[in-house]
């Protein structure tokens, strides 16, 4: 079946899922452990969670609009002083892992460094990285820039005439939907010291760039999802040289050039049948021929294959190799050409020793995803290929094609006597000019060999500091502040420990899903290997692998939504459609049962997509579903739970991704303030209720159209919240406003998808699981606690001026409230202040009268200042002051005055103007009556008037105004 993604049709593969035994098995048994990485299943789940309900597609191009909105917000924020108390000032700390990598498709050994020490690597979700000591026993990596507008780097190339000119392309367009859509091509002219986006590629034609290559002329070719494109001027302008949708020439997976003639070989594919290898001697449009077309070519016929990868031998360009993915996503064949691509012969297929991988397909049905090939720069007979594992041949030029033999080099968990190198090979790159040094990119990061000429080369992972791990989940230890568990795509469940810092170890194997640490008894910890396969330790995680199989069930979703109730030692998790599964006594002898979610109001709620446990009411659970419903389950631990739908009126084809309930002591039912999020494009992303679900309102506000994956309340109150999104963490300081204002809160956090947020109760630390840059923590709830809980702020026009009133429920180290006013279209200016209460848990009411505003529209806000000088802003209130309500006296100056005081009236007044000054004892010491043709009325005050404070009273046209003035 096909699932659309923009211009793509992503195939949900029909690979059988075979449950694997828990833990590593002995080689004699030849049983595989938990199998990592099912991109086909992760793909299907991700499509369902994020597709636009109106179109059925996953429109990642909308992230471009979101990126522009973020850039504008950050530019505005850069000109403002950071305000304490605001969650937007969240500062994040990277926790690692520093020894575990993630998916790498782009590798570029530095062509100017013959030692092989300098290597560039592009992660599909974690951006661009570099190492300067790749030959070291423990090489170290550093991120080049965490602020690139796009972090999905898929390919790199350099100009062979000038290695200071380098390029990288973005957008992983091979079909796995956990990838981020690209935003074109970046260029460096100073050997990678700085990079800038080529503005010519900030278009839909370059959303997915699979391969970049530069020919002998310095011309840049890009194989993209919308055709083969060429630039003759370093990326300033482009021409489509091969693009014809009607013939299937749209989606290119590879492009290579002959190093001396400049001839171009480009391959079609990626879930697009037909096309094959296209050849042009000049690379010009209209000159390409299909090498598959001739009957005697030796290549497969059109419409029998998808993706194709091509490799040219640098030392003998007449020698070429190609790998074809079949239309069933298996390895169709590996071919060689001895005459520059005119004729081809099929080679024997590598036969993986792994009994779970068929002899005819070492990609295990993932050739659309895992397909890599490279030829030694010094020996055209030495070829490496990658599928699940890595193979090598040293006799690729054997007289008979059938005589070519493959040697298995690695195995994905180190079984069957082979060295352990991570599964799923995506990139192989030799050091230019070297036949001995090569690098390999896979779902576990980067591996290296320094003896590629050996019959069985030695490979070693070199991931120190290369933190591009794609996490789905995270759990924080309640008392050990450096202990975390985190479930990773293709990298198991990683354990972060105080004794190892940012280095982690895999304690559960396979693909890591949700994980938990009991808040009351942290010796009990839980990890999940896809679906409902849940494992437990009761010793605080000291074992190599969690020893106890708590639940062994292949139901639910691939990365299965679940939650753990520490107080009642119960697990709740997604099961079959319309059902939730429950496991009680999770710390002892587990007892499982199924809870039906079907009600009269909601007969088919669908698959559970999120589970949350009430922080206030025992044994109360909330679930969100794939039909956009939110349900409350009371007495969830009993044989007769009560299921109550609390949100049923929204779209029926969206998925609930997060539910948060404000922690409260309100009785009899504390669960009144609830937030939920939706992960689909094209849908309202955030909703809230303040009455337990009777009525809901959008809290999306200014959020761009992007998936929102998790939600978290400020632990000190329900006014502020934090959400995990496709583009980092966003926060709001006020959920009470009609239009909630959200801000990106990503200082030191990469521009990356965030899947989960967890809060540690003891110190209010928040931890984020990113899908591409590891784990991060922030103390924003600690260092920026809500200083003042503002419960109301109002303003109204009166004859005496604008009357402002505000009320606080509590205050923490508050010093003052500075009142600021902005006329329509103008900036805010301070006009006065009121002393604050300092520390208070009682209700406080404050008032302020603005007597200086003339007729017009005004915005007022409070700048609340703390004792240490930090502070935060309140929401603004708008007041429209009509002329009749505007104060008669708008100002009196100078202040202090000496022998002359000037009155400024709202407007000129016909008739007498009476002015008096009254001293602090209540005695009138000055009185004047006069007329003025203008708004300005000068008063001559006797020089004998004593210095001090006086009350000025002005009467005219039946109105009266008062103001306190100072005389010197």
Secondary structure, DSSP 8 states (H G I E B T S, - for coil): -EEEETTEEEE----------SS---TTTT---S----HHHHHHHHHHHHS-TTTSS--TTHHHHHHHHHHHHHHHHHTS---TT-GGG-BEEEEE-SS----EEEEEE-TT-TTS--EEEEETTTEEEEES-TTSTT--EEES-TT-S---EEEEEEETTEEEEEEEEE---SS-TTS-----EEEESSTTSS-EE-GGG-SGGGS-EEEEEE-TT--EEEEETTEEEEESSTTSS-EEEE-BGGGTBT-EEEEEE-TTT--EEEEE-SS--S--EEEESS--TT--EETTTSTTS-S--TTSEEEEEEEE-TT-TT-EEEEEEETTSSEEEEEEESSTTSS-EEE-----S-TTS-TT-TTTT-TTT--EEEE-SS-TT-EEEESSSEEEES-TT-SSGGG---EE-EETTS-TT-EE--S-EEEEEE-TT-SS-EEEEETTEEEEES-TTSTT--EEE--TT----BEEEEEE-SS-TT-EEEEETTSBEEEE-TTTTT-EEESS-SBEEEEEE-SS-TT-EEEEESTT-EEEESSSS-SSS--EEEE----S-SS--EEEETTTTEEEEE-STTEEEEEE-TTSS-EEEEEE---SS-S---SEEEEEE-SSSTT-EEEEETTS-EEEEESTTSTT-EEEEEE-SS-SS--EEEEEE-----SS--TT-EEEEE-STTS--EEEESSTTSS-EE--TT--SS-EEEEEE-TT-SS-EEEEETTEEEEES-SSSSS---EE--BTS-S--EEEEEEETTTTEEEEEEBSS-EEEE-HHHHT--SEEEEEEEEEEETTEEEEEEEEEEESSEEEEEEEEEETTS--EEEEEEE--SSB-S-EEEEEEE----SEEEEEEEEEEETTS-EEE---EEEEE-TTTS-SEEEEESSSBSSEEEEEESS--SS-EEEEEE-TTS-EEEEEEE--SSSEEEEE--TTS-SEEEEEEEEETTEEEEEEEEE-
